[in-house]
Structures are given as C-alpha cells and as structure tokens.
Amino acid sequence: MKQEIDNEEGLAKILKRRRKELEITQKELASVCNLSHNGISRIEVADSDIKLSTLLKMGKFLRYKVILEMDEE
C-alpha cells in the first residue's frame, strides 16, 4: 500500500502508527537509528527534522520502503 506524505506531521503519524503496530518501543527504534529515546519521540510529534539516513534506517526496521518521487507539475 502506497502512502503519500507531504508534511512532517503526516510522516510522524505514519511512523508512530507503524511502530506501535509492530509493537516496537521508542527505545528499540532509537537504538537501531543511533538516536536517543527523546530523538524518536521528537520525530513522532513532528518536533524535529529527520535526516534522510535516519528515515531510511527507520523505514527498513519498520518494514517500509522509502520512495522519493519527483512532482512534474
């Protein structure tokens, strides 16, 4: 299922929901992403910019495929 994300709040909501679906703690996710528990918490409330490298790590651990697509309008 593809999900289009166009803002930080949308990304935060999707990442948090998926983490909870997989029953992964913020602490476990933080360890995989080399972040603090607080860092994951801030990402999940859209209070922090996320680096692409972190998003890719999170995506892999949460079993998401990250695809960037160019909008040709």
N, C-alpha and C positions, 0 to 999 in steps of 0.2 A: 504494500500500500504506500503510495507516494503522499507526502505531506509538504505543502509549500509553506515556507516560513519567510516572513518579510519584516520581522522586527524582533528585538531582544526578548520581549515578553512572550511572544509565541514560541521561540526557541526554549526559553526557560520552562514553560509549561509542558512542552513535549518531553524534554529531558527528565524533568521531575516525575512525570506520569510513568514514563518507561522504567525509570529506576525503581519506582515503587511496584510496578507490575512484576519485575524480575526479583523483587524482594532483596534488593541490594541497598546497603546502608550508605549514607553520605561518606562515612569514614572509609568504607571499602572502595568506593569510587574515587575518593581523594587519593588513596594510596596508589591506585593504578595510574592516575593522571599526574602524579607528583605535585599535588596541591594539598593545602590544609583542608580540614573539615569546613572551616569558615569560607574558604575559597569556593567550594562546591555549593555551600549554602547561598553565597552571594550570586553565583551563576543562576541558581534555581529561582531567585527572586528578581532576576534581571537587574541586579545592582552592580554588575561588573562586566566589562567587556571580556569576551572569551577569545583566546588565541586560536587560530586555525589548528595548530598542532594539538592543542588540548581538546578541541572539538572532535578531531579525528580519533584521538585516544578514547574519548568518551563514547563516540559512535561505535567503535569496534567492541568495546566492553559491553555496551548496551545493545549490541547486535543491530546497529543501524548502519546503513551505507550513506555516506555524505556525498551528495552530488551538487556541484555548482553549475548553474545554467545561466547563459547569457540571455538577457531580455533584449530582443531586437525590435523594439518599438521606435 
